[in-house]
Amino acid sequence: MRVPFRDAGRAWDGADCLGLYLLVLATERGVALPDHDVSYGRDALAVVGRVEAEIASGAWRLVAAGDGAAVKRQGRAFDAVRMTGHVRLPSGELVRGDVHIGVVVGDGRVLHTEPSTGPHVLALDDPRIAKRVKGIYRPAVLW
């Protein structure tokens, strides 16, 4: 099933990167994580703050830090891959931050979605994303 990209989407008929991660966890693991109703397209700076607060709260554990080549074999299925993303706000301002998320699907690969590509699976060391990868995190419910 192909899920089209939709900003702030949280359903199979359209999801952003966080929405896709939440859908995969709910469907495949029966795990529901809190959804903070964030929108990259409306307030990317708030998203950056929310990501930092979630990590600082201990709700997520760092599994491995580094680019895609460095962390490729360290994640397990359903871990989150944190990546740098670029978001253009309605004002036209371009915001860059570590706000993009994908889900480890095993064998050093990540499923993620973006407006320009929709959902797809890539190796973590694929040149298209390797330098964007900042680390792998595991939500507390999967420890």
Summary of the structure (lengths in Angstrom):
residues: 143
radius of gyration: 13.9
end to end distance: 28.5
largest distance: 40.0
contacts: 430
relative contact order: 0.22
helix: 26%
strand: 36%
